């Protein structure tokens, strides 16, 4: 019999560095449990990265590579949804149904998950639009020929300013997207809650625990960027590991209903 998801956003406990370590440990165990599915899901993300690199080579416009390098990790939470579902099923003792896992977003079409995934895609596309504007602002009058002969333009004063400003804007986009999705995406798989409430809850928790949570975000960003260097191939390992670990971080922080209920009842009783 299928378990009915709980309603509403859960309460969350305190996060510590040990919590992050335990989430990584459990994520690694899930990766070992379902390596084949990890290869398939990560492969789709890798193909997206390779497609962006191919567009760069075909158009001969190197700024595509800059935009992709800064903006590509924005799609990380979207790509990790399948890994959340694998970990959820392992934890709940459910079979690892390939069809449902690979089509998790379509399978959740009547719930809220597709809505927040659409938000992620819109943010990514808006970053590309804004990135073009930043490029035009700093380097619009510079001669750009092709990927092999135009990279030197980024070492000019305008090029360096463009890279610096673009990186700051990209970091702001990444921070915002991280804050609204890090707990919201697994929450929408786990419970019946609207995506706006899930995003607000996630944003509020990160804002209340900035040191550890932004440390976790910086760690994931650094690992993702390093994994992109060897032709995106490192993502075959890092994306599943971080995806599984993020689910377990949510699961470790979530206060069980039977533990949270007495606190709510107690807080309603006057002293």
Residue, then its C-alpha position, 0 to 999 in steps of 0.5 A: x500500500x502506498x504511503x500517503x505523504x505528510x502535509x505541510x512543511x516540517x520542522x527542522x533541527x539544528x545543522x552542524x558540520x557532523x550532520x554534513x559528514x553523516x549526509x555525505x556518508x549516507x550519500x556514498x552508501x546510496x551511490x554504491x547501492x544504485x550505481x547504474x541509475x547514477x550513471x544514467x541520471x548523471x549522463x543526462x547532465x553531462x550531455x547537457x554540458x557537452x552540448x553547451x561546449x559544442x555550441x561554443x565550438x560551432x558558433x566560434x563565440x567564446x562568451x558562450x563558454x563563460x556563460x555556461x561555466x558560470x551558469x551551468x551549475x544552476x541546473x544542478x538542483x534540477x538534475x539531482x531530483x532523480x537522486x533524491x528519489x533514489x535515496x527516498x525509495x531506499x530509505x522507505x524500503x521501496x523498489x528502485x523502479x527505473x521508470x518512476x525514478x527516470x520520470x520522477x518529475x513527470x510522475x509528480x505532475x499533479x504535485x508541486x515538483x514540476x513548478x519549482x523545477x520550472x523556476x530553476x530553468x527560468x532562472x538559468x535562462x534569465x542568467x543567460x539573458x543577463x550574461x549577454x547583457x553583461x558581455x555587451x556592456x563590457x566587451x560589445x565593441x571588442x573583436x571576437x572571432x572564434x574560440x581559439x583566437x578570442x580568449x585573449x580578450x578576457x585578459x584585457x581590462x574590460x575583459x577582466x572587469x566583465x569576468x569579475x562582475x559576471x562572476x559576482x552576478x552568477x554567484x548571487x544567482x547561485x546563492x539565491x537558487x541554492x537558498x530556495x531549493x536546498x531543502x525545498x526540492x527534497x521536501x516536495x518529494x517527501x510531503x504534500x506542500x505547495x512549492x512557494x511554502x517549500x521555497x520560503x521554508x528553505x530560504x528561511x532555514x539557510x538564512x537562519x544557519x548561514x555559516x554551515x549551510x553556505x559552507x555546504x553550498x560552497x562545498x557543492x559548488x567547488x566540487x561541481x566546478x572541479x568535476x566539470x574540468x575533465x570534460x564534465x566526466x567528474x560529474x558522473x561521481x560528484x553529481x550522484x554523491x551530492x544529490x544523495x547527500x542533499x536528500x540525507x541532509x534534509x532527512x537528518x534535519x527534519x524533525x519526525x512528526x511524533x517528536x515535533x508534535x509534543x513541542x507544538x502541543x506544549x507551546x500552546x499550553x500557558x505556563 
